[in-house]
Amino acid sequence: MNQLTYVGHATILIEIDGLRLLTDPLLTPRVSHLLRTSVVPDLDAPHLDAVLLSHLHADHLHLRSMRRLGTAQLVVAPRGAAGYLARHGFKQVVEMAVGETLCIQGVDITATPANHPARPLPGRPRTDCLGYVINGSRRIYFTGDTDLFAGMADIGLGLDVALLPVWGWGPTLGAGHLDPYRAAQALELLRPSLAIPIHWGTYFPVGLRPLLPHLVRQPPHTFAQFAHDLAPDVAVRVLAPGDALDLTGFYQ
C-alpha cells in the first residue's frame, strides 16, 4: 500500500512500499498554550519503521508525543540532535545532514535543505532544519518548516508528491514559513504531480479560535486557489486531520 495520512500540523503517516514513516509527531490535545482543534486521529498504535524529525522546535520535536511511540523507535534527526534525544531515553537515533541518504528496506530517505531559522530552545542544541525526500516507487517530499529557496527546483526533479506547509499555529507567521501564496510559488519550482497542504489549522492559541475561525479552516483552500493560477498542472488534495489518500488509486 502506498498511502498518506494527514495526522495534523506537520505529522504525516507515510506508507510506501511496505515502509511506515511518521514525520514530526505531534499527538497530544494540547501543546503549551495551543489547543488542538480536532481529535488526535487513532492510528491504531501502528508499527513504525522510523520517525523523521525535521528540526528541534517544540511543535516538531515534541517529547511527550515521541514517548507515546516508544523510546526504542528508530528516529532520523538533524546532525547534532542524537545526544539530546539520548538524554531523553531514545535509543536508536540516526543523524543526517543535507545531501546524506539513509536506506530503509529498499526505500531511500535523503535529507534536503530548508530555509528556516534554527532559533534553538533553552536546553536544546542548535541544529540545521531539514526536509526529506522519500524515494521508493513514489518520490515524496516532506519540506519540514521552510520558506522558499532556489534549491527547490533541484529537489522537484521527478517529484510525485509535495507535502507543503501553508500556515502555522496562530494569527501570524514568523520568518522561515510558507503562507498560501508562497507555498503556491513553491509549486512553480517543485512541479510535483500532486501537492498536499500541511501545517495548518490543527493547533491554535487558547481563546483565539472563536475570534479567527478563518485562520483555522481557510489556508489550504486559499493555497489551492493560488496553486490553480500559478501551477495549474499540479493537482492539489486538501486532507483534513485523519484523512488518508491512497496513492495507488490516485496514480492509476
Secondary structure, DSSP 8 states (H G I E B T S, - for coil): --EEEEEETTEEEEEETTEEEEES---SSEETTEEESS------S---SEEE----STTTS-HHHHHHH-TTSEEEEETT-HHHHHHTT--EEEEE-TT-EEEETTEEEEEEE-B------TTS-----EEEEEESSSEEEE--S-B--TTHHHHTTT-SEEEEE---SSSS--TT---HHHHHHHHHHH--SEEEEESSSSEEETTTTTT-HHHHHSHHHHHHHHHHHH-TTSEE----TT-EEEHHHHT-
